[in-house]
Amino acid sequence: MDAFEIADIITQHREDGRPYHEFFRTETLSLGLYVIPAGEKDPQSPHTEEEVYYVLEGVGMIRVDDEDRPVSVGSTIFVGIGVEHRFHSITQDLKLLVFWAPPWRSGATAS
């Protein structure tokens, strides 16, 4: 069994010092914590994997394709492969649990 405590993941993320911290990976799925501080820009570009965001903390907006939607604790957002998306108008630091299928960057071509 693999089990995780969000407090431990947040601590590991803080120690890692990067916006995204992957904490679990299998051949078909990966999980990570993505943190975007209030007022910051989300630099994402479309991915080669499907993803689901679950908002653990914070308040802001997300734009997926041409649709904007407010997000806050408990919001869950699905983003398909190759779809433009970005968090914006972040008024409270966003802490996002991210589920990737297949695993993050596994579909990207090597450069």
N, C-alpha and C positions, 0 to 999 in steps of 0.2 A: 504494500500500500504506500502511496505517496500522499502525504497530507501536509498542509501549509498553514501557518498562522500569519495573518496579514500584518500584524505588528512586526514580526521577524522580517517579512518581505520589505516593509517600509524601511527598516533599519539597514538591510542589505543594499537597498536602492540608494539610500543616503551615503553609505560607505563607497558605493560604486562611483558616485559623482557624475553620472550621465542621466539625461532625461528618461531613457528607456533601460529597464533592467529585466532581462529574461531570467526566470527562476525555474522553469520546467520545460523539457523538450522530449518528445517521442518522435517516431517516424512520421506520424500523421497530425500532430498537434504541438503547439508551444504556447506558453503563458508568460506574460510579463506585466510589469508595472510601469506605466508611463505617467510622468508628472510634468505639468505645464504650469508655471507660476502665473499668478494674476498679472494681466497686462502684457504678457509675452505673446509672441507669435508662434504658431504651430507650423514648423517647416516641412510637414509631410508632403509626399507626392504619392500617387497611386501605387499600390502594391501588387505583387503577383500571387497573393494569397487572400482568402476570405478572412475577415476579422470581425470580432464582436468586442465592443467596448462596454464595460460596466463601470459607472461612475461611483467610486467609493466616497469621494469628498469633492466639494467645490461647486462652482456655478459658472456657467458660460453658455456658449452657443456652439453648435456644430453645423457645418455646411456639408451636405452630401449631394454630389452632382449639382443640381440647381435648387436644392431645398435647404432652408435654414430651420433649425429647431433648437429651443432652449434645452439645456441639460443641467441636471443637479443630482444629488444623491439618489441612487436607485435607477437612474436612466440607463437603458440598454439599447445600443445602436449596432445594427449589422451593416457592414460595408462589403460589397462584392469585389471580386477581382477587377483591378484596373479602374475602379471608380474614384474620381476626384473627391477628396474630403479633407476637411480641416476644422479644427476647433478655433474659435475666435471669441472676441468680446468676453474674455475670461475675467470675472470680477472677484472670484475666490479661487485660490490654487486648485487646479484639477488633479485628482489622483484617480487614474484609470486602470482598471484591471483589463488586460487585453488577451483575447483568445485568438490564436491563429491556426488556420487549417488550409493547406499543410503548414508546417512550422515556418516562422518568420524567416524571410529571405531564402527559403528553400527553392522557390520558383524563379529566383533572379538568375540571370546569366552571369557567368564569371567575366570579370573585366581585367 
